[in-house]
Amino acid sequence: MVSVEVCIGSACYVKGSSQVVQELNQLIAENGWQDKVELKGAFCMKSCQNHLGLGIRVNGKQLTGITMQNAKDVLQKEISALIS
């Protein structure tokens, strides 16, 4: 099971983390990953404070450079690599 955590703290929320959650849910459904990906909300990962982008971890690995615009593509690549 791939674990994906998305920060829903106030700063990341303002930067679009709620939209990323919606897109990720759509991505999971489109690819039939319901039994393979666990999506969780998390509070402050200090990503935005450290200028790393939105706070997102995949299997505990902090992703960097994530924005609302590139999140879906980056997450699809990350998750696909782990599921294959």
mmCIF file of the N, C-alpha and C atoms, coordinates in Angstrom:
data_MODEL
# 
_entry.id   MODEL 
# 
loop_
_atom_site.group_PDB 
_atom_site.id 
_atom_site.type_symbol 
_atom_site.label_atom_id 
_atom_site.label_alt_id 
_atom_site.label_comp_id 
_atom_site.label_asym_id 
_atom_site.label_entity_id 
_atom_site.label_seq_id 
_atom_site.pdbx_PDB_ins_code 
_atom_site.Cartn_x 
_atom_site.Cartn_y 
_atom_site.Cartn_z 
_atom_site.occupancy 
_atom_site.B_iso_or_equiv 
_atom_site.pdbx_formal_charge 
_atom_site.auth_seq_id 
_atom_site.auth_comp_id 
_atom_site.auth_asym_id 
_atom_site.auth_atom_id 
_atom_site.pdbx_PDB_model_num 
ATOM 1   N N  . MET A 1 1  ? 0.848   -1.179 0.000   1.00 0.00 ? 1  MET A N  1 
ATOM 2   C CA . MET A 1 1  ? 0.000   0.000  0.000   1.00 0.00 ? 1  MET A CA 1 
ATOM 3   C C  . MET A 1 1  ? 0.889   1.236  0.000   1.00 0.00 ? 1  MET A C  1 
ATOM 4   N N  . VAL A 1 2  ? 0.607   2.150  -0.908  1.00 0.00 ? 2  VAL A N  1 
ATOM 5   C CA . VAL A 1 2  ? 1.343   3.411  -0.986  1.00 0.00 ? 2  VAL A CA 1 
ATOM 6   C C  . VAL A 1 2  ? 0.609   4.429  -0.114  1.00 0.00 ? 2  VAL A C  1 
ATOM 7   N N  . SER A 1 3  ? 1.335   5.061  0.767   1.00 0.00 ? 3  SER A N  1 
ATOM 8   C CA . SER A 1 3  ? 0.766   6.075  1.650   1.00 0.00 ? 3  SER A CA 1 
ATOM 9   C C  . SER A 1 3  ? 1.115   7.469  1.126   1.00 0.00 ? 3  SER A C  1 
ATOM 10  N N  . VAL A 1 4  ? 0.083   8.282  0.911   1.00 0.00 ? 4  VAL A N  1 
ATOM 11  C CA . VAL A 1 4  ? 0.280   9.660  0.454   1.00 0.00 ? 4  VAL A CA 1 
ATOM 12  C C  . VAL A 1 4  ? -0.325  10.590 1.498   1.00 0.00 ? 4  VAL A C  1 
ATOM 13  N N  . GLU A 1 5  ? 0.502   11.477 2.021   1.00 0.00 ? 5  GLU A N  1 
ATOM 14  C CA . GLU A 1 5  ? 0.054   12.460 3.002   1.00 0.00 ? 5  GLU A CA 1 
ATOM 15  C C  . GLU A 1 5  ? 0.123   13.850 2.374   1.00 0.00 ? 5  GLU A C  1 
ATOM 16  N N  . VAL A 1 6  ? -0.956  14.598 2.511   1.00 0.00 ? 6  VAL A N  1 
ATOM 17  C CA . VAL A 1 6  ? -1.018  15.955 1.977   1.00 0.00 ? 6  VAL A CA 1 
ATOM 18  C C  . VAL A 1 6  ? -1.288  16.905 3.139   1.00 0.00 ? 6  VAL A C  1 
ATOM 19  N N  . CYS A 1 7  ? -0.451  17.927 3.256   1.00 0.00 ? 7  CYS A N  1 
ATOM 20  C CA . CYS A 1 7  ? -0.627  18.909 4.317   1.00 0.00 ? 7  CYS A CA 1 
ATOM 21  C C  . CYS A 1 7  ? -1.911  19.694 4.072   1.00 0.00 ? 7  CYS A C  1 
ATOM 22  N N  . ILE A 1 8  ? -2.726  19.786 5.106   1.00 0.00 ? 8  ILE A N  1 
ATOM 23  C CA . ILE A 1 8  ? -3.946  20.583 5.025   1.00 0.00 ? 8  ILE A CA 1 
ATOM 24  C C  . ILE A 1 8  ? -3.899  21.737 6.028   1.00 0.00 ? 8  ILE A C  1 
ATOM 25  N N  . GLY A 1 9  ? -2.687  22.068 6.452   1.00 0.00 ? 9  GLY A N  1 
ATOM 26  C CA . GLY A 1 9  ? -2.495  23.221 7.326   1.00 0.00 ? 9  GLY A CA 1 
ATOM 27  C C  . GLY A 1 9  ? -2.842  24.502 6.582   1.00 0.00 ? 9  GLY A C  1 
ATOM 28  N N  . SER A 1 10 ? -2.994  25.574 7.296   1.00 0.00 ? 10 SER A N  1 
ATOM 29  C CA . SER A 1 10 ? -3.524  26.812 6.700   1.00 0.00 ? 10 SER A CA 1 
ATOM 30  C C  . SER A 1 10 ? -2.690  27.352 5.541   1.00 0.00 ? 10 SER A C  1 
ATOM 31  N N  . ALA A 1 11 ? -1.368  27.361 5.644   1.00 0.00 ? 11 ALA A N  1 
ATOM 32  C CA . ALA A 1 11 ? -0.537  27.914 4.562   1.00 0.00 ? 11 ALA A CA 1 
ATOM 33  C C  . ALA A 1 11 ? -0.632  27.055 3.296   1.00 0.00 ? 11 ALA A C  1 
ATOM 34  N N  . CYS A 1 12 ? -0.540  25.741 3.443   1.00 0.00 ? 12 CYS A N  1 
ATOM 35  C CA . CYS A 1 12 ? -0.648  24.866 2.271   1.00 0.00 ? 12 CYS A CA 1 
ATOM 36  C C  . CYS A 1 12 ? -2.073  24.888 1.712   1.00 0.00 ? 12 CYS A C  1 
ATOM 37  N N  . TYR A 1 13 ? -3.051  24.997 2.575   1.00 0.00 ? 13 TYR A N  1 
ATOM 38  C CA . TYR A 1 13 ? -4.447  25.082 2.113   1.00 0.00 ? 13 TYR A CA 1 
ATOM 39  C C  . TYR A 1 13 ? -4.624  26.297 1.204   1.00 0.00 ? 13 TYR A C  1 
ATOM 40  N N  . VAL A 1 14 ? -4.074  27.431 1.635   1.00 0.00 ? 14 VAL A N  1 
ATOM 41  C CA . VAL A 1 14 ? -4.168  28.655 0.836   1.00 0.00 ? 14 VAL A CA 1 
ATOM 42  C C  . VAL A 1 14 ? -3.437  28.479 -0.499  1.00 0.00 ? 14 VAL A C  1 
ATOM 43  N N  . LYS A 1 15 ? -2.373  27.699 -0.496  1.00 0.00 ? 15 LYS A N  1 
ATOM 44  C CA . LYS A 1 15 ? -1.590  27.474 -1.729  1.00 0.00 ? 15 LYS A CA 1 
ATOM 45  C C  . LYS A 1 15 ? -2.170  26.378 -2.613  1.00 0.00 ? 15 LYS A C  1 
ATOM 46  N N  . GLY A 1 16 ? -3.301  25.784 -2.218  1.00 0.00 ? 16 GLY A N  1 
ATOM 47  C CA . GLY A 1 16 ? -3.994  24.850 -3.092  1.00 0.00 ? 16 GLY A CA 1 
ATOM 48  C C  . GLY A 1 16 ? -3.994  23.391 -2.700  1.00 0.00 ? 16 GLY A C  1 
ATOM 49  N N  . SER A 1 17 ? -3.639  23.066 -1.460  1.00 0.00 ? 17 SER A N  1 
ATOM 50  C CA . SER A 1 17 ? -3.585  21.649 -1.094  1.00 0.00 ? 17 SER A CA 1 
ATOM 51  C C  . SER A 1 17 ? -4.956  20.975 -1.170  1.00 0.00 ? 17 SER A C  1 
ATOM 52  N N  . SER A 1 18 ? -6.021  21.713 -0.937  1.00 0.00 ? 18 SER A N  1 
ATOM 53  C CA . SER A 1 18 ? -7.355  21.098 -1.029  1.00 0.00 ? 18 SER A CA 1 
ATOM 54  C C  . SER A 1 18 ? -7.660  20.686 -2.459  1.00 0.00 ? 18 SER A C  1 
ATOM 55  N N  . GLN A 1 19 ? -7.226  21.474 -3.430  1.00 0.00 ? 19 GLN A N  1 
ATOM 56  C CA . GLN A 1 19 ? -7.419  21.116 -4.831  1.00 0.00 ? 19 GLN A CA 1 
ATOM 57  C C  . GLN A 1 19 ? -6.553  19.911 -5.189  1.00 0.00 ? 19 GLN A C  1 
ATOM 58  N N  . VAL A 1 20 ? -5.358  19.837 -4.630  1.00 0.00 ? 20 VAL A N  1 
ATOM 59  C CA . VAL A 1 20 ? -4.480  18.697 -4.866  1.00 0.00 ? 20 VAL A CA 1 
ATOM 60  C C  . VAL A 1 20 ? -5.132  17.423 -4.333  1.00 0.00 ? 20 VAL A C  1 
ATOM 61  N N  . VAL A 1 21 ? -5.776  17.490 -3.181  1.00 0.00 ? 21 VAL A N  1 
ATOM 62  C CA . VAL A 1 21 ? -6.473  16.333 -2.622  1.00 0.00 ? 21 VAL A CA 1 
ATOM 63  C C  . VAL A 1 21 ? -7.573  15.877 -3.581  1.00 0.00 ? 21 VAL A C  1 
ATOM 64  N N  . GLN A 1 22 ? -8.331  16.816 -4.121  1.00 0.00 ? 22 GLN A N  1 
ATOM 65  C CA . GLN A 1 22 ? -9.393  16.477 -5.073  1.00 0.00 ? 22 GLN A CA 1 
ATOM 66  C C  . GLN A 1 22 ? -8.809  15.821 -6.321  1.00 0.00 ? 22 GLN A C  1 
ATOM 67  N N  . GLU A 1 23 ? -7.733  16.382 -6.854  1.00 0.00 ? 23 GLU A N  1 
ATOM 68  C CA . GLU A 1 23 ? -7.097  15.817 -8.043  1.00 0.00 ? 23 GLU A CA 1 
ATOM 69  C C  . GLU A 1 23 ? -6.515  14.440 -7.761  1.00 0.00 ? 23 GLU A C  1 
ATOM 70  N N  . LEU A 1 24 ? -5.969  14.263 -6.577  1.00 0.00 ? 24 LEU A N  1 
ATOM 71  C CA . LEU A 1 24 ? -5.400  12.971 -6.213  1.00 0.00 ? 24 LEU A CA 1 
ATOM 72  C C  . LEU A 1 24 ? -6.492  11.917 -6.068  1.00 0.00 ? 24 LEU A C  1 
ATOM 73  N N  . ASN A 1 25 ? -7.613  12.276 -5.486  1.00 0.00 ? 25 ASN A N  1 
ATOM 74  C CA . ASN A 1 25 ? -8.744  11.350 -5.412  1.00 0.00 ? 25 ASN A CA 1 
ATOM 75  C C  . ASN A 1 25 ? -9.194  10.946 -6.814  1.00 0.00 ? 25 ASN A C  1 
ATOM 76  N N  . GLN A 1 26 ? -9.219  11.895 -7.729  1.00 0.00 ? 26 GLN A N  1 
ATOM 77  C CA . GLN A 1 26 ? -9.592  11.620 -9.116  1.00 0.00 ? 26 GLN A CA 1 
ATOM 78  C C  . GLN A 1 26 ? -8.560  10.691 -9.772  1.00 0.00 ? 26 GLN A C  1 
ATOM 79  N N  . LEU A 1 27 ? -7.297  10.959 -9.534  1.00 0.00 ? 27 LEU A N  1 
ATOM 80  C CA . LEU A 1 27 ? -6.213  10.142 -10.084 1.00 0.00 ? 27 LEU A CA 1 
ATOM 81  C C  . LEU A 1 27 ? -6.309  8.701  -9.580  1.00 0.00 ? 27 LEU A C  1 
ATOM 82  N N  . ILE A 1 28 ? -6.587  8.539  -8.308  1.00 0.00 ? 28 ILE A N  1 
ATOM 83  C CA . ILE A 1 28 ? -6.735  7.211  -7.711  1.00 0.00 ? 28 ILE A CA 1 
ATOM 84  C C  . ILE A 1 28 ? -7.894  6.466  -8.368  1.00 0.00 ? 28 ILE A C  1 
ATOM 85  N N  . ALA A 1 29 ? -9.018  7.144  -8.551  1.00 0.00 ? 29 ALA A N  1 
ATOM 86  C CA . ALA A 1 29 ? -10.185 6.516  -9.182  1.00 0.00 ? 29 ALA A CA 1 
ATOM 87  C C  . ALA A 1 29 ? -9.919  6.169  -10.640 1.00 0.00 ? 29 ALA A C  1 
ATOM 88  N N  . GLU A 1 30 ? -9.307  7.085  -11.383 1.00 0.00 ? 30 GLU A N  1 
ATOM 89  C CA . GLU A 1 30 ? -9.032  6.870  -12.807 1.00 0.00 ? 30 GLU A CA 1 
ATOM 90  C C  . GLU A 1 30 ? -8.125  5.668  -13.052 1.00 0.00 ? 30 GLU A C  1 
ATOM 91  N N  . ASN A 1 31 ? -7.193  5.438  -12.130 1.00 0.00 ? 31 ASN A N  1 
ATOM 92  C CA . ASN A 1 31 ? -6.211  4.364  -12.301 1.00 0.00 ? 31 ASN A CA 1 
ATOM 93  C C  . ASN A 1 31 ? -6.578  3.081  -11.555 1.00 0.00 ? 31 ASN A C  1 
ATOM 94  N N  . GLY A 1 32 ? -7.712  3.082  -10.861 1.00 0.00 ? 32 GLY A N  1 
ATOM 95  C CA . GLY A 1 32 ? -8.118  1.890  -10.111 1.00 0.00 ? 32 GLY A CA 1 
ATOM 96  C C  . GLY A 1 32 ? -7.213  1.579  -8.943  1.00 0.00 ? 32 GLY A C  1 
ATOM 97  N N  . TRP A 1 33 ? -6.674  2.612  -8.327  1.00 0.00 ? 33 TRP A N  1 
ATOM 98  C CA . TRP A 1 33 ? -5.719  2.441  -7.230  1.00 0.00 ? 33 TRP A CA 1 
ATOM 99  C C  . TRP A 1 33 ? -6.374  2.455  -5.848  1.00 0.00 ? 33 TRP A C  1 
ATOM 100 N N  . GLN A 1 34 ? -7.683  2.315  -5.769  1.00 0.00 ? 34 GLN A N  1 
ATOM 101 C CA . GLN A 1 34 ? -8.379  2.430  -4.487  1.00 0.00 ? 34 GLN A CA 1 
ATOM 102 C C  . GLN A 1 34 ? -7.821  1.474  -3.429  1.00 0.00 ? 34 GLN A C  1 
ATOM 103 N N  . ASP A 1 35 ? -7.407  0.285  -3.839  1.00 0.00 ? 35 ASP A N  1 
ATOM 104 C CA . ASP A 1 35 ? -6.873  -0.696 -2.895  1.00 0.00 ? 35 ASP A CA 1 
ATOM 105 C C  . ASP A 1 35 ? -5.354  -0.633 -2.766  1.00 0.00 ? 35 ASP A C  1 
ATOM 106 N N  . LYS A 1 36 ? -4.738  0.311  -3.488  1.00 0.00 ? 36 LYS A N  1 
ATOM 107 C CA . LYS A 1 36 ? -3.281  0.388  -3.506  1.00 0.00 ? 36 LYS A CA 1 
ATOM 108 C C  . LYS A 1 36 ? -2.719  1.681  -2.924  1.00 0.00 ? 36 LYS A C  1 
ATOM 109 N N  . VAL A 1 37 ? -3.572  2.701  -2.804  1.00 0.00 ? 37 VAL A N  1 
ATOM 110 C CA . VAL A 1 37 ? -3.114  4.009  -2.336  1.00 0.00 ? 37 VAL A CA 1 
ATOM 111 C C  . VAL A 1 37 ? -3.981  4.464  -1.173  1.00 0.00 ? 37 VAL A C  1 
ATOM 112 N N  . GLU A 1 38 ? -3.319  4.846  -0.095  1.00 0.00 ? 38 GLU A N  1 
ATOM 113 C CA . GLU A 1 38 ? -4.012  5.391  1.066   1.00 0.00 ? 38 GLU A CA 1 
ATOM 114 C C  . GLU A 1 38 ? -3.697  6.887  1.131   1.00 0.00 ? 38 GLU A C  1 
ATOM 115 N N  . LEU A 1 39 ? -4.730  7.713  1.048   1.00 0.00 ? 39 LEU A N  1 
ATOM 116 C CA . LEU A 1 39 ? -4.584  9.161  1.087   1.00 0.00 ? 39 LEU A CA 1 
ATOM 117 C C  . LEU A 1 39 ? -4.941  9.663  2.477   1.00 0.00 ? 39 LEU A C  1 
ATOM 118 N N  . LYS A 1 40 ? -4.024  10.443 3.053   1.00 0.00 ? 40 LYS A N  1 
ATOM 119 C CA . LYS A 1 40 ? -4.238  10.967 4.406   1.00 0.00 ? 40 LYS A CA 1 
ATOM 120 C C  . LYS A 1 40 ? -3.960  12.461 4.430   1.00 0.00 ? 40 LYS A C  1 
ATOM 121 N N  . GLY A 1 41 ? -4.697  13.161 5.254   1.00 0.00 ? 41 GLY A N  1 
ATOM 122 C CA . GLY A 1 41 ? -4.407  14.564 5.517   1.00 0.00 ? 41 GLY A CA 1 
ATOM 123 C C  . GLY A 1 41 ? -3.392  14.644 6.644   1.00 0.00 ? 41 GLY A C  1 
ATOM 124 N N  . ALA A 1 42 ? -2.579  15.670 6.628   1.00 0.00 ? 42 ALA A N  1 
ATOM 125 C CA . ALA A 1 42 ? -1.579  15.868 7.680   1.00 0.00 ? 42 ALA A CA 1 
ATOM 126 C C  . ALA A 1 42 ? -1.478  17.361 7.965   1.00 0.00 ? 42 ALA A C  1 
ATOM 127 N N  . PHE A 1 43 ? -1.030  17.674 9.143   1.00 0.00 ? 43 PHE A N  1 
ATOM 128 C CA . PHE A 1 43 ? -0.807  19.077 9.457   1.00 0.00 ? 43 PHE A CA 1 
ATOM 129 C C  . PHE A 1 43 ? 0.650   19.423 9.226   1.00 0.00 ? 43 PHE A C  1 
ATOM 130 N N  . CYS A 1 44 ? 1.007   20.614 9.463   1.00 0.00 ? 44 CYS A N  1 
ATOM 131 C CA . CYS A 1 44 ? 2.259   21.242 9.055   1.00 0.00 ? 44 CYS A CA 1 
ATOM 132 C C  . CYS A 1 44 ? 3.455   20.300 8.949   1.00 0.00 ? 44 CYS A C  1 
ATOM 133 N N  . MET A 1 45 ? 4.014   20.262 7.740   1.00 0.00 ? 45 MET A N  1 
ATOM 134 C CA . MET A 1 45 ? 5.228   19.501 7.467   1.00 0.00 ? 45 MET A CA 1 
ATOM 135 C C  . MET A 1 45 ? 6.421   20.445 7.336   1.00 0.00 ? 45 MET A C  1 
ATOM 136 N N  . LYS A 1 46 ? 6.169   21.726 7.513   1.00 0.00 ? 46 LYS A N  1 
ATOM 137 C CA . LYS A 1 46 ? 7.166   22.789 7.410   1.00 0.00 ? 46 LYS A CA 1 
ATOM 138 C C  . LYS A 1 46 ? 7.727   22.940 5.994   1.00 0.00 ? 46 LYS A C  1 
ATOM 139 N N  . SER A 1 47 ? 7.025   22.392 5.004   1.00 0.00 ? 47 SER A N  1 
ATOM 140 C CA . SER A 1 47 ? 7.459   22.494 3.606   1.00 0.00 ? 47 SER A CA 1 
ATOM 141 C C  . SER A 1 47 ? 7.437   23.931 3.124   1.00 0.00 ? 47 SER A C  1 
ATOM 142 N N  . CYS A 1 48 ? 6.338   24.622 3.379   1.00 0.00 ? 48 CYS A N  1 
ATOM 143 C CA . CYS A 1 48 ? 6.244   25.993 2.876   1.00 0.00 ? 48 CYS A CA 1 
ATOM 144 C C  . CYS A 1 48 ? 7.236   26.909 3.606   1.00 0.00 ? 48 CYS A C  1 
ATOM 145 N N  . GLN A 1 49 ? 7.473   26.651 4.877   1.00 0.00 ? 49 GLN A N  1 
ATOM 146 C CA . GLN A 1 49 ? 8.434   27.459 5.634   1.00 0.00 ? 49 GLN A CA 1 
ATOM 147 C C  . GLN A 1 49 ? 9.841   27.295 5.084   1.00 0.00 ? 49 GLN A C  1 
ATOM 148 N N  . ASN A 1 50 ? 10.130  26.108 4.579   1.00 0.00 ? 50 ASN A N  1 
ATOM 149 C CA . ASN A 1 50 ? 11.459  25.820 4.039   1.00 0.00 ? 50 ASN A CA 1 
ATOM 150 C C  . ASN A 1 50 ? 11.518  25.981 2.521   1.00 0.00 ? 50 ASN A C  1 
ATOM 151 N N  . HIS A 1 51 ? 10.473  26.583 1.950   1.00 0.00 ? 51 HIS A N  1 
ATOM 152 C CA . HIS A 1 51 ? 10.396  26.856 0.508   1.00 0.00 ? 51 HIS A CA 1 
ATOM 153 C C  . HIS A 1 51 ? 10.525  25.593 -0.341  1.00 0.00 ? 51 HIS A C  1 
ATOM 154 N N  . LEU A 1 52 ? 9.890   24.511 0.122   1.00 0.00 ? 52 LEU A N  1 
ATOM 155 C CA . LEU A 1 52 ? 9.930   23.236 -0.590  1.00 0.00 ? 52 LEU A CA 1 
ATOM 156 C C  . LEU A 1 52 ? 8.678   22.996 -1.429  1.00 0.00 ? 52 LEU A C  1 
ATOM 157 N N  . GLY A 1 53 ? 7.713   23.892 -1.363  1.00 0.00 ? 53 GLY A N  1 
ATOM 158 C CA . GLY A 1 53 ? 6.447   23.702 -2.066  1.00 0.00 ? 53 GLY A CA 1 
ATOM 159 C C  . GLY A 1 53 ? 5.392   23.164 -1.121  1.00 0.00 ? 53 GLY A C  1 
ATOM 160 N N  . LEU A 1 54 ? 4.295   22.668 -1.674  1.00 0.00 ? 54 LEU A N  1 
ATOM 161 C CA . LEU A 1 54 ? 3.231   22.095 -0.861  1.00 0.00 ? 54 LEU A CA 1 
ATOM 162 C C  . LEU A 1 54 ? 3.751   20.886 -0.089  1.00 0.00 ? 54 LEU A C  1 
ATOM 163 N N  . GLY A 1 55 ? 3.217   20.696 1.101   1.00 0.00 ? 55 GLY A N  1 
ATOM 164 C CA . GLY A 1 55 ? 3.639   19.581 1.942   1.00 0.00 ? 55 GLY A CA 1 
ATOM 165 C C  . GLY A 1 55 ? 3.001   18.281 1.506   1.00 0.00 ? 55 GLY A C  1 
ATOM 166 N N  . ILE A 1 56 ? 3.785   17.427 0.850   1.00 0.00 ? 56 ILE A N  1 
ATOM 167 C CA . ILE A 1 56 ? 3.294   16.122 0.402   1.00 0.00 ? 56 ILE A CA 1 
ATOM 168 C C  . ILE A 1 56 ? 4.392   15.093 0.643   1.00 0.00 ? 56 ILE A C  1 
ATOM 169 N N  . ARG A 1 57 ? 3.993   13.974 1.275   1.00 0.00 ? 57 ARG A N  1 
ATOM 170 C CA . ARG A 1 57 ? 4.906   12.852 1.489   1.00 0.00 ? 57 ARG A CA 1 
ATOM 171 C C  . ARG A 1 57 ? 4.314   11.608 0.841   1.00 0.00 ? 57 ARG A C  1 
ATOM 172 N N  . VAL A 1 58 ? 5.167   10.829 0.198   1.00 0.00 ? 58 VAL A N  1 
ATOM 173 C CA . VAL A 1 58 ? 4.772   9.542  -0.377  1.00 0.00 ? 58 VAL A CA 1 
ATOM 174 C C  . VAL A 1 58 ? 5.627   8.480  0.302   1.00 0.00 ? 58 VAL A C  1 
ATOM 175 N N  . ASN A 1 59 ? 4.964   7.584  1.028   1.00 0.00 ? 59 ASN A N  1 
ATOM 176 C CA . ASN A 1 59 ? 5.668   6.550  1.814   1.00 0.00 ? 59 ASN A CA 1 
ATOM 177 C C  . ASN A 1 59 ? 6.743   7.173  2.707   1.00 0.00 ? 59 ASN A C  1 
ATOM 178 N N  . GLY A 1 60 ? 6.429   8.322  3.296   1.00 0.00 ? 60 GLY A N  1 
ATOM 179 C CA . GLY A 1 60 ? 7.343   8.991  4.223   1.00 0.00 ? 60 GLY A CA 1 
ATOM 180 C C  . GLY A 1 60 ? 8.372   9.884  3.571   1.00 0.00 ? 60 GLY A C  1 
ATOM 181 N N  . LYS A 1 61 ? 8.496   9.825  2.251   1.00 0.00 ? 61 LYS A N  1 
ATOM 182 C CA . LYS A 1 61 ? 9.466   10.650 1.528   1.00 0.00 ? 61 LYS A CA 1 
ATOM 183 C C  . LYS A 1 61 ? 8.853   12.016 1.227   1.00 0.00 ? 61 LYS A C  1 
ATOM 184 N N  . GLN A 1 62 ? 9.490   13.064 1.716   1.00 0.00 ? 62 GLN A N  1 
ATOM 185 C CA . GLN A 1 62 ? 9.021   14.430 1.472   1.00 0.00 ? 62 GLN A CA 1 
ATOM 186 C C  . GLN A 1 62 ? 9.307   14.814 0.026   1.00 0.00 ? 62 GLN A C  1 
ATOM 187 N N  . LEU A 1 63 ? 8.265   15.163 -0.715  1.00 0.00 ? 63 LEU A N  1 
ATOM 188 C CA . LEU A 1 63 ? 8.455   15.629 -2.085  1.00 0.00 ? 63 LEU A CA 1 
ATOM 189 C C  . LEU A 1 63 ? 8.752   17.125 -2.051  1.00 0.00 ? 63 LEU A C  1 
ATOM 190 N N  . THR A 1 64 ? 9.528   17.598 -2.993  1.00 0.00 ? 64 THR A N  1 
ATOM 191 C CA . THR A 1 64 ? 9.866   19.018 -3.040  1.00 0.00 ? 64 THR A CA 1 
ATOM 192 C C  . THR A 1 64 ? 9.448   19.597 -4.389  1.00 0.00 ? 64 THR A C  1 
ATOM 193 N N  . GLY A 1 65 ? 9.231   20.899 -4.395  1.00 0.00 ? 65 GLY A N  1 
ATOM 194 C CA . GLY A 1 65 ? 8.888   21.592 -5.627  1.00 0.00 ? 65 GLY A CA 1 
ATOM 195 C C  . GLY A 1 65 ? 7.461   21.360 -6.086  1.00 0.00 ? 65 GLY A C  1 
ATOM 196 N N  . ILE A 1 66 ? 6.602   20.881 -5.199  1.00 0.00 ? 66 ILE A N  1 
ATOM 197 C CA . ILE A 1 66 ? 5.222   20.591 -5.572  1.00 0.00 ? 66 ILE A CA 1 
ATOM 198 C C  . ILE A 1 66 ? 4.390   21.871 -5.516  1.00 0.00 ? 66 ILE A C  1 
ATOM 199 N N  . THR A 1 67 ? 3.697   22.119 -6.605  1.00 0.00 ? 67 THR A N  1 
ATOM 200 C CA . THR A 1 67 ? 2.756   23.239 -6.673  1.00 0.00 ? 67 THR A CA 1 
ATOM 201 C C  . THR A 1 67 ? 1.389   22.685 -7.056  1.00 0.00 ? 67 THR A C  1 
ATOM 202 N N  . MET A 1 68 ? 0.391   23.522 -6.964  1.00 0.00 ? 68 MET A N  1 
ATOM 203 C CA . MET A 1 68 ? -0.951  23.122 -7.358  1.00 0.00 ? 68 MET A CA 1 
ATOM 204 C C  . MET A 1 68 ? -0.959  22.719 -8.835  1.00 0.00 ? 68 MET A C  1 
ATOM 205 N N  . GLN A 1 69 ? -0.124  23.365 -9.639  1.00 0.00 ? 69 GLN A N  1 
ATOM 206 C CA . GLN A 1 69 ? -0.106  23.121 -11.079 1.00 0.00 ? 69 GLN A CA 1 
ATOM 207 C C  . GLN A 1 69 ? 0.577   21.803 -11.461 1.00 0.00 ? 69 GLN A C  1 
ATOM 208 N N  . ASN A 1 70 ? 1.612   21.393 -10.733 1.00 0.00 ? 70 ASN A N  1 
ATOM 209 C CA . ASN A 1 70 ? 2.352   20.190 -11.144 1.00 0.00 ? 70 ASN A CA 1 
ATOM 210 C C  . ASN A 1 70 ? 2.066   18.964 -10.281 1.00 0.00 ? 70 ASN A C  1 
ATOM 211 N N  . ALA A 1 71 ? 1.274   19.112 -9.243  1.00 0.00 ? 71 ALA A N  1 
ATOM 212 C CA . ALA A 1 71 ? 1.067   18.035 -8.273  1.00 0.00 ? 71 ALA A CA 1 
ATOM 213 C C  . ALA A 1 71 ? 0.539   16.752 -8.908  1.00 0.00 ? 71 ALA A C  1 
ATOM 214 N N  . LYS A 1 72 ? -0.457  16.855 -9.763  1.00 0.00 ? 72 LYS A N  1 
ATOM 215 C CA . LYS A 1 72 ? -1.065  15.649 -10.339 1.00 0.00 ? 72 LYS A CA 1 
ATOM 216 C C  . LYS A 1 72 ? -0.039  14.855 -11.144 1.00 0.00 ? 72 LYS A C  1 
ATOM 217 N N  . ASP A 1 73 ? 0.734   15.535 -11.978 1.00 0.00 ? 73 ASP A N  1 
ATOM 218 C CA . ASP A 1 73 ? 1.736   14.846 -12.801 1.00 0.00 ? 73 ASP A CA 1 
ATOM 219 C C  . ASP A 1 73 ? 2.827   14.212 -11.943 1.00 0.00 ? 73 ASP A C  1 
ATOM 220 N N  . VAL A 1 74 ? 3.322   14.957 -10.967 1.00 0.00 ? 74 VAL A N  1 
ATOM 221 C CA . VAL A 1 74 ? 4.389   14.444 -10.095 1.00 0.00 ? 74 VAL A CA 1 
ATOM 222 C C  . VAL A 1 74 ? 3.892   13.242 -9.297  1.00 0.00 ? 74 VAL A C  1 
ATOM 223 N N  . LEU A 1 75 ? 2.689   13.354 -8.746  1.00 0.00 ? 75 LEU A N  1 
ATOM 224 C CA . LEU A 1 75 ? 2.157   12.262 -7.938  1.00 0.00 ? 75 LEU A CA 1 
ATOM 225 C C  . LEU A 1 75 ? 1.867   11.025 -8.779  1.00 0.00 ? 75 LEU A C  1 
ATOM 226 N N  . GLN A 1 76 ? 1.392   11.211 -9.995  1.00 0.00 ? 76 GLN A N  1 
ATOM 227 C CA . GLN A 1 76 ? 1.149   10.062 -10.857 1.00 0.00 ? 76 GLN A CA 1 
ATOM 228 C C  . GLN A 1 76 ? 2.450   9.302  -11.110 1.00 0.00 ? 76 GLN A C  1 
ATOM 229 N N  . LYS A 1 77 ? 3.530   10.015 -11.374 1.00 0.00 ? 77 LYS A N  1 
ATOM 230 C CA . LYS A 1 77 ? 4.829   9.370  -11.609 1.00 0.00 ? 77 LYS A CA 1 
ATOM 231 C C  . LYS A 1 77 ? 5.329   8.659  -10.354 1.00 0.00 ? 77 LYS A C  1 
ATOM 232 N N  . GLU A 1 78 ? 5.244   9.358  -9.223  1.00 0.00 ? 78 GLU A N  1 
ATOM 233 C CA . GLU A 1 78 ? 5.728   8.777  -7.953  1.00 0.00 ? 78 GLU A CA 1 
ATOM 234 C C  . GLU A 1 78 ? 4.960   7.509  -7.593  1.00 0.00 ? 78 GLU A C  1 
ATOM 235 N N  . ILE A 1 79 ? 3.645   7.587  -7.654  1.00 0.00 ? 79 ILE A N  1 
ATOM 236 C CA . ILE A 1 79 ? 2.804   6.449  -7.263  1.00 0.00 ? 79 ILE A CA 1 
ATOM 237 C C  . ILE A 1 79 ? 2.951   5.304  -8.260  1.00 0.00 ? 79 ILE A C  1 
ATOM 238 N N  . SER A 1 80 ? 2.944   5.622  -9.548  1.00 0.00 ? 80 SER A N  1 
ATOM 239 C CA . SER A 1 80 ? 3.094   4.573  -10.574 1.00 0.00 ? 80 SER A CA 1 
ATOM 240 C C  . SER A 1 80 ? 4.383   3.792  -10.380 1.00 0.00 ? 80 SER A C  1 
ATOM 241 N N  . ALA A 1 81 ? 5.471   4.497  -10.074 1.00 0.00 ? 81 ALA A N  1 
ATOM 242 C CA . ALA A 1 81 ? 6.762   3.841  -9.875  1.00 0.00 ? 81 ALA A CA 1 
ATOM 243 C C  . ALA A 1 81 ? 6.720   2.876  -8.683  1.00 0.00 ? 81 ALA A C  1 
ATOM 244 N N  . LEU A 1 82 ? 5.978   3.226  -7.649  1.00 0.00 ? 82 LEU A N  1 
ATOM 245 C CA . LEU A 1 82 ? 5.907   2.390  -6.459  1.00 0.00 ? 82 LEU A CA 1 
ATOM 246 C C  . LEU A 1 82 ? 4.966   1.209  -6.634  1.00 0.00 ? 82 LEU A C  1 
ATOM 247 N N  . ILE A 1 83 ? 3.941   1.362  -7.444  1.00 0.00 ? 83 ILE A N  1 
ATOM 248 C CA . ILE A 1 83 ? 2.963   0.300  -7.637  1.00 0.00 ? 83 ILE A CA 1 
ATOM 249 C C  . ILE A 1 83 ? 3.456   -0.728 -8.651  1.00 0.00 ? 83 ILE A C  1 
ATOM 250 N N  . SER A 1 84 ? 4.236   -0.296 -9.615  1.00 0.00 ? 84 SER A N  1 
ATOM 251 C CA . SER A 1 84 ? 4.701   -1.207 -10.684 1.00 0.00 ? 84 SER A CA 1 
ATOM 252 C C  . SER A 1 84 ? 5.589   -2.300 -10.155 1.00 0.00 ? 84 SER A C  1 
# 
